[in-house]
Amino acid sequence: MRVLLIEDDRLLGEGLKEFLERHGCEVNLITDERELESVEKVALYDVLVLDLILKYRSGEEILKEIRERGIDTPILILTAKGSIEDKETCFNLGADDYLTKPFEPRELLLRLKSLVRRVKGDKVSVGDAEIDIKGMVIRRGGKEFRLSKTAWELLMLLLRNRGRVVRTETILSCVWGDKPVGSDVVRAYIKEIRKVLPEGCIETHKGVGYRLV
């Protein structure tokens, strides 16, 4: 489970990161919300843990922008703000869960697992292919296929946004970050994925992006 944790209390954030990693999670901790150069990068993760009280920008603003961009990554709010009005605001903005401080780290872990399981489970079918997310393998026709690390990240991005067109610039930002990579490289990795999935599962929307159907 890939977790993005935005928490400006470094001591708390590092403690949570260590705890979650001990339980098999891959965690990226951001203690300064300005480090999140583009909210589209949230789509790279299985779940986002978001504090509301940050230094330079409120968690509510970040939550609103994520949902306005059409990113449906599960979001758990982790905050000291516990009024019903605060919860109502966040749920109306698109939060999936809400946990107030102080809290038990084990409860946080259980809630994160529940959110991710609710969204995708460990195995997903695409046509006659089975994508084993935990095992990072694709099974089809009695055979197993493994993608390169970059192609797998691209497939996971398409899978999290299944049924929606993911713009090429979003793919470049999420998968390659600041690396000087062009759309021709994206096409090459799409070709790698298409070789192991049923024909027609990935649509090309010329000049826009790609869609996993």
C-alpha positions in Angstrom: 0.0 0.0 0.0 1.5 3.3 -1.1 0.6 6.1 1.3 1.1 9.8 0.9 1.2 11.5 4.3 0.9 15.3 4.6 1.5 16.2 8.2 3.4 19.4 9.3 4.2 18.0 12.7 7.5 16.4 11.7 7.8 14.3 14.9 4.3 12.9 14.5 4.8 12.4 10.8 8.1 10.5 11.2 6.6 8.3 13.9 3.6 7.4 11.7 5.9 6.8 8.7 8.0 4.4 10.8 4.9 2.6 12.1 3.2 2.2 8.7 6.4 1.0 7.1 6.8 -1.6 9.8 3.5 -2.9 8.7 4.4 -3.2 5.0 3.4 0.3 3.7 5.4 2.5 1.4 5.1 6.0 2.8 6.1 9.4 1.4 6.0 12.0 4.2 5.5 15.7 3.3 5.9 18.1 6.2 5.7 21.3 4.1 2.6 21.2 1.8 4.5 23.4 -0.7 6.5 20.3 -1.6 3.4 18.9 -3.2 4.2 20.6 -6.5 1.1 19.3 -8.2 -2.0 17.7 -6.6 -2.1 15.4 -9.6 0.8 13.4 -8.0 -1.7 12.2 -5.4 -3.0 9.9 -8.1 0.2 7.9 -7.8 -0.7 6.7 -4.3 -3.2 4.2 -3.0 -4.4 6.6 -0.2 -3.7 10.1 1.1 -3.6 11.0 4.8 -4.1 14.7 5.1 -3.9 17.1 8.0 -6.1 20.1 8.0 -4.0 22.6 9.9 -0.9 23.3 7.8 1.5 26.1 7.6 0.9 27.7 4.2 -2.4 26.3 2.9 -5.3 24.6 4.6 -6.0 20.9 4.1 -9.5 21.8 3.0 -8.1 23.8 0.1 -5.9 20.9 -0.9 -8.8 18.4 -0.6 -11.0 20.6 -2.7 -8.4 21.0 -5.5 -7.7 17.3 -5.6 -11.4 16.5 -6.2 -11.9 19.3 -8.6 -9.0 17.8 -10.7 -11.0 14.6 -10.9 -8.5 12.6 -8.8 -10.4 9.9 -6.8 -7.6 8.6 -4.6 -9.1 7.7 -1.2 -8.4 10.5 1.4 -8.4 10.2 5.1 -8.4 13.4 7.1 -6.2 13.2 10.2 -6.6 16.3 12.4 -7.2 17.9 15.8 -10.3 19.6 14.4 -13.1 17.4 15.6 -16.3 19.4 15.4 -19.2 18.1 13.4 -19.0 21.2 11.2 -15.4 20.4 10.3 -16.3 16.8 9.4 -19.3 17.9 7.4 -17.2 20.3 5.4 -14.5 17.7 4.6 -17.0 15.0 3.7 -18.8 17.5 1.4 -15.5 18.3 -0.2 -14.9 14.6 -1.0 -13.1 13.1 2.0 -13.5 9.3 2.5 -12.8 9.1 6.2 -12.0 11.3 9.2 -9.9 10.5 12.2 -9.3 13.0 15.1 -6.2 13.4 17.2 -5.2 11.9 19.5 -5.6 8.5 17.9 -4.2 5.0 18.0 -1.8 4.3 15.1 -3.3 0.8 14.7 -6.7 2.3 14.1 -5.3 4.5 11.4 -3.7 1.5 9.7 -7.0 -0.5 9.9 -8.9 2.5 8.3 -6.3 2.8 5.5 -6.5 -0.8 4.7 -10.3 -0.7 4.6 -10.2 2.3 2.3 -7.8 0.7 -0.2 -9.6 -2.6 -0.1 -12.9 -0.9 -0.7 -11.6 0.8 -3.7 -9.7 -1.9 -5.5 -9.0 -5.1 -3.5 -5.9 -7.1 -4.1 -6.9 -8.5 -7.5 -8.7 -6.7 -10.4 -10.0 -8.1 -13.6 -9.5 -6.3 -16.9 -11.1 -8.4 -19.6 -9.7 -11.9 -19.3 -6.6 -10.7 -17.5 -6.2 -10.6 -13.7 -4.0 -7.9 -12.2 -2.6 -9.0 -8.9 -1.8 -5.7 -7.3 -0.1 -7.0 -4.2 2.0 -9.5 -6.2 2.7 -7.0 -9.0 1.9 -9.6 -11.7 -0.6 -10.0 -14.5 -2.2 -13.4 -15.2 -3.7 -14.2 -18.5 -4.3 -17.4 -20.4 -2.5 -19.5 -17.8 0.6 -17.4 -18.0 2.1 -14.7 -15.7 3.5 -11.5 -17.0 5.6 -8.8 -15.1 6.0 -5.3 -16.3 9.0 -3.0 -15.8 8.7 -0.7 -12.7 7.8 2.3 -14.8 5.2 0.5 -16.8 3.6 -0.9 -13.6 3.4 2.6 -12.1 1.7 3.8 -15.3 -0.7 0.9 -15.2 -1.6 1.6 -11.5 -2.3 5.2 -12.4 -4.7 4.2 -15.2 -6.3 1.6 -12.9 -6.9 4.1 -10.1 -8.7 6.3 -12.7 -10.3 3.5 -14.6 -13.0 4.7 -17.0 -11.6 8.2 -17.1 -9.2 9.7 -19.6 -5.9 10.4 -17.9 -4.2 13.3 -19.6 -0.6 12.8 -20.9 0.7 15.7 -18.9 -0.8 14.1 -15.8 1.0 10.8 -16.6 4.3 12.6 -17.1 3.9 14.5 -13.8 2.9 11.5 -11.8 5.2 8.8 -13.2 8.3 10.8 -14.2 8.1 13.9 -12.1 10.6 16.6 -13.2 12.5 14.3 -15.6 12.6 15.6 -19.2 10.4 13.0 -20.7 8.1 13.4 -23.7 4.9 11.9 -24.9 6.8 9.4 -27.1 8.1 7.7 -24.0 4.6 7.5 -22.6 3.5 5.8 -25.8 6.4 3.3 -25.5 5.3 2.2 -22.0 1.6 2.1 -23.1 2.8 -0.3 -25.8 4.5 -2.5 -23.2 1.3 -2.7 -21.1 -0.9 -3.4 -24.2 1.2 -6.5 -25.0 -0.1 -8.2 -21.8 -3.6 -6.9 -21.6 -6.6 -7.8 -23.8 -6.8 -5.8 -27.1 -8.8 -2.6 -26.7 -8.4 -2.3 -22.9 -6.4 0.9 -23.2 -7.9 3.6 -25.4 -5.8 6.3 -27.0 -7.5 9.8 -27.0 -5.3 11.5 -29.5 -3.8 14.8 -28.2 -5.3 14.2 -24.8 -4.3 11.0 -23.0 -5.3 7.4 -22.3 -8.2 5.5 -20.7 -8.3 2.1 -19.2 -11.8 0.7 -20.0 
